[in-house]
Each structure stands twice: as structure tokens, then as C-alpha cells.
Amino acid sequence: MRTLVALPVYNQEKNIKDIVSRVKSFASDILVLNDGSTDGSLKLSSTIDGVQILSYHRNRGYGRTIIDAFRYAVKEGYEHLITLDSDGQHKPEEIPLFLERILYCDIASGSRFLLPFNVGKDVPAERYAINMEMTKIIRRITKYQLTDAFCGFKAYRVEALKKMNLTEHGYGMPLQLWIQAWRLGLRILEVPVKLIYGDTTVRFAGRLNDPAIRLAYYKKVIEKELKRGVLKRALVVGAGLKPAPTSA
């Protein structure tokens, strides 16, 4: 099967060469999406043989990089797409788990919380609490038995991505993705992955570093997507799905 591995990159000069070299053991087609890095990430990426690069002059947001990876995979005729972060939180050695699981679903989504871990030690308690709250909301709406709504380590069947219309450029994009996947009736499986949180001092940009503001933003993404779906109620009912409520 023809598979693309996409790596969103923002100021990962210290990690990018190692991550790409490890990915190369499992995939020959690699796309680096440089999201306006201000360090040497782009220069280093340009020195790696066999890597395609999509670069923005300014930071566009995590969601935008993933959306553009989807578009690239569709345009270039790939069968499957794998996304993983370039900051060391995901182990490229786990790629084969996704290649195996995606044969039986539309989205194989990594979960960092299916293997043993300790809150506070392995993952910051505040970030875990927000993840769990949003994951429960997504479960309640979609009935997907998810345990980790935000893990960026995923495999996608590209044919399914053609049906999506994702517009959220920020960190809340995965929430919009789950709502659209539910409406489309996509098949979802989770893949247990190692929890590697890395540098817990890394801050969210601007006001999103405030947990309360970040949580409100995430909920707003879901509410906006659900309300947009109400306008397509006939399509939802016709597909045999439950009409979306107007809020989470």
C-alpha cells in the first residue's frame, strides 16, 4: 500500500533529523510541514534526502498543517496517511502498529492512555484533566469509545479524508475531525502508544496557555461544528445518523 508519513514541525531543530531518520526505517515517502519555524528546522529538513517539504513563512497552526497533509495525500494519490509529531513525543518505531490497524478502519488513532501511566509524573495533571473532559464529550456525542481525543499519532485511509471539510487551524482541529468522522459514519480504532510527554514547560501560544481559556476554546470548536451540522440535518438523517444537538 502506498503510504505517506507527515510530520508537522515548529522549532524542532534538535529533533527533526533523528525523527526523520527513524521514520525512514518504515516509510519511503515523508512530508515535513514546516509551520513557520524560526530556528534551523527548515534548513536541517532541506538537507535530508528524499523528504518533501511544505513550508509556511509564518506560524499557521497545528490544525492547518494536518489539513494540508490531508490535501497533499489526496492530491498525490496516496492510499494511507500517517501523522506523528516531531517533538519526540511519538516513537516512529510504532508506525507498524498503525499500518496494521488501518487495514480494518478509516482512522487508526493513537492513545497514550491505554498503557500504564501516572498522572502528574508521566503527564501534567492539568493537561490530562482537560484531555479527559474533552474525550468524554466526544464519546458522549459520537459513541466512539475513545480514550485520547488529542493524540496526533494517527493513520488515515485517504479515501475517507476526501469526504471531510476541516476548517479549524488551531489545536482544536482533532475535535472537529471527530465530529465529522461521526457524521460520515467512519470506522475508528485506537492504537496503544507509549506516553512520552517530553518538555512539560512548553507553553501554549498566547491566551490558550490559560487552562480555562483553552478548555472554553475546545468546547467552542465542538459547538461550532455541531451547529454547522444542523444546517445539514437532512443529510445526517439520510445517512442513518442521529441529528446533532446544538451544543456539547
C-alpha positions in Angstrom: 0.0 0.0 0.0 1.2 3.5 -0.8 1.6 5.4 2.4 2.7 8.9 3.3 4.1 9.9 6.7 3.6 13.6 7.5 5.5 15.5 10.2 4.3 18.9 11.4 7.4 20.9 12.5 7.6 24.0 14.6 11.1 24.9 16.0 12.3 21.3 16.3 15.9 21.8 15.2 17.1 19.4 17.9 14.8 16.6 17.0 13.9 16.7 13.3 16.9 14.8 11.8 16.6 12.0 14.3 12.9 11.6 13.9 13.1 11.6 10.1 15.9 9.1 10.1 13.9 6.8 12.3 10.7 7.2 10.2 12.7 6.2 7.1 13.0 2.7 8.5 9.3 2.3 8.0 8.3 4.6 5.1 9.9 5.9 2.0 7.5 8.9 1.4 7.9 11.6 4.1 6.4 15.1 4.1 7.7 17.7 6.5 5.3 20.6 7.1 7.4 23.5 8.5 5.0 25.7 10.4 6.9 29.0 10.3 9.9 27.8 12.4 12.2 30.5 13.5 15.1 28.1 14.3 17.1 25.9 12.0 14.3 23.3 11.4 13.7 24.2 7.8 17.4 24.3 6.9 18.0 21.0 8.5 15.0 19.4 6.8 16.3 20.6 3.5 19.5 18.6 3.9 17.6 15.3 4.4 17.5 13.2 1.2 14.1 12.0 -0.1 12.0 14.3 2.1 9.3 16.6 0.6 8.8 19.9 2.4 5.8 22.2 2.7 6.9 25.4 4.4 4.9 28.5 5.7 6.6 31.9 6.2 4.7 32.3 9.5 3.1 30.0 12.0 -0.3 28.9 10.7 -1.3 26.5 13.5 -1.2 22.8 14.1 -4.6 22.1 12.6 -3.6 23.8 9.4 -0.5 21.6 9.0 -2.6 18.5 9.4 -5.3 19.7 7.0 -2.6 20.5 4.4 -1.1 17.0 4.9 -4.6 15.6 4.1 -4.8 17.7 1.0 -1.3 16.6 -0.1 -2.1 12.9 0.4 -5.3 13.2 -1.6 -3.6 15.2 -4.4 -0.7 12.8 -4.7 -2.9 9.7 -4.7 -1.7 8.0 -1.5 -3.8 5.2 -0.1 -2.9 5.9 3.6 -1.5 8.8 5.6 0.2 8.6 8.9 0.8 11.7 11.0 3.1 12.0 14.1 4.6 14.8 16.0 8.3 15.8 15.5 9.0 16.8 19.1 9.9 13.3 20.3 6.5 12.5 21.9 5.8 9.8 19.3 8.0 6.8 18.6 8.4 6.2 14.9 9.1 2.5 15.8 5.3 2.2 16.5 4.4 3.0 12.9 3.9 -0.7 12.0 1.1 -0.9 14.6 -0.8 1.8 12.6 0.0 0.2 9.3 -1.6 -3.0 10.6 -4.6 -1.4 12.2 -5.6 1.0 9.3 -6.4 -2.1 7.2 -9.5 -2.5 9.3 -10.8 1.0 9.7 -10.8 4.6 8.4 -8.9 6.2 11.2 -6.5 4.4 13.5 -5.9 6.8 16.4 -3.1 6.6 18.9 -4.0 6.5 22.6 -1.4 7.4 25.2 -3.7 6.3 28.0 -4.3 2.6 27.2 -0.9 1.6 28.6 0.0 2.1 32.3 0.9 5.7 33.3 1.0 8.0 36.3 -0.9 11.4 36.2 1.4 14.1 37.4 4.6 12.1 36.7 4.1 11.0 33.1 1.6 13.7 32.1 0.8 17.1 33.6 -2.4 16.7 35.7 -4.0 19.9 34.2 -3.5 18.7 30.6 -4.7 15.2 31.4 -7.8 16.6 33.0 -8.7 18.8 30.0 -8.0 15.9 27.6 -10.3 13.6 29.6 -13.1 16.1 29.8 -13.0 16.7 26.1 -12.6 13.0 25.3 -15.8 12.3 27.4 -17.7 14.9 25.5 -16.6 13.4 22.2 -17.6 9.9 23.4 -21.0 11.1 24.5 -21.8 12.7 21.2 -20.3 10.2 18.8 -20.4 6.9 20.8 -16.8 6.3 19.7 -15.1 4.5 22.5 -12.1 6.9 22.5 -9.7 7.2 25.4 -7.5 10.0 23.9 -9.1 12.7 21.7 -6.0 14.6 21.1 -3.2 12.2 20.2 -1.5 13.4 17.0 -0.2 9.9 16.1 -2.8 8.6 13.6 -3.2 6.7 10.4 -5.9 7.6 7.9 -7.5 5.9 4.9 -7.1 8.7 2.3 -10.4 7.8 0.6 -12.2 8.7 3.8 -10.3 12.1 4.1 -11.8 13.1 0.8 -15.2 13.4 2.4 -14.1 15.8 5.2 -14.2 19.6 5.2 -12.0 20.6 8.0 -11.5 24.3 8.7 -10.1 24.6 12.3 -6.4 25.6 12.1 -5.7 25.5 15.8 -5.1 22.8 18.4 -8.9 22.1 18.4 -8.9 20.6 14.9 -9.0 17.0 16.2 -12.3 17.7 17.9 -13.8 19.0 14.6 -12.4 15.9 12.9 -14.1 13.5 15.4 -17.5 15.2 14.8 -17.1 15.0 11.1 -15.9 11.4 11.2 -19.1 10.5 13.3 -21.4 12.2 10.8 -19.7 10.3 7.9 -20.0 7.0 9.7 -16.2 6.4 9.6 -14.8 3.4 11.4 -12.4 4.2 14.2 -9.9 2.0 16.1 -7.4 3.1 18.8 -3.8 2.0 18.9 -2.0 1.9 22.3 1.2 4.1 22.1 3.8 4.9 24.6 3.2 8.1 26.7 6.1 10.4 26.2 5.3 13.9 27.3 8.7 15.4 26.8 9.3 19.0 27.9 6.3 19.9 30.2 7.5 23.5 30.4 6.4 24.1 26.7 3.6 26.7 26.7 0.6 27.0 24.5 0.5 30.2 22.4 -1.0 33.4 23.9 -4.2 33.1 25.9 -4.5 29.4 25.3 -1.9 28.8 28.0 -4.6 29.6 30.5 -6.3 26.2 31.1 -9.8 27.8 31.5 -9.5 29.7 28.2 -8.1 26.6 26.4 -11.0 24.4 27.7 -13.6 27.0 26.6 -11.9 27.2 23.1 -12.1 23.4 22.7 -15.8 23.4 23.7 -16.4 26.2 21.2 -14.9 24.2 18.4 -17.3 21.3 19.1 -20.3 23.6 19.4 -19.5 25.4 16.2 -19.2 22.1 14.3 -22.4 20.7 15.7 -24.3 23.9 14.8 -22.9 23.8 11.3 -24.2 20.2 11.1 -27.7 21.3 12.0 -27.8 23.1 8.6 -27.3 19.7 7.0 -29.8 17.8 9.1 -31.4 16.1 6.1 -28.1 14.7 5.1 -27.4 13.4 8.6 -30.8 11.8 8.9 -30.5 10.3 5.5 -27.2 8.7 6.4 -28.9 7.0 9.3 -27.1 9.0 12.0 -28.6 10.9 15.0 -29.1 14.6 14.3 -26.5 16.7 16.1 -27.5 18.7 19.1 -26.7 22.5 19.1 -24.2 22.3 21.9 -21.9 19.9 23.7 
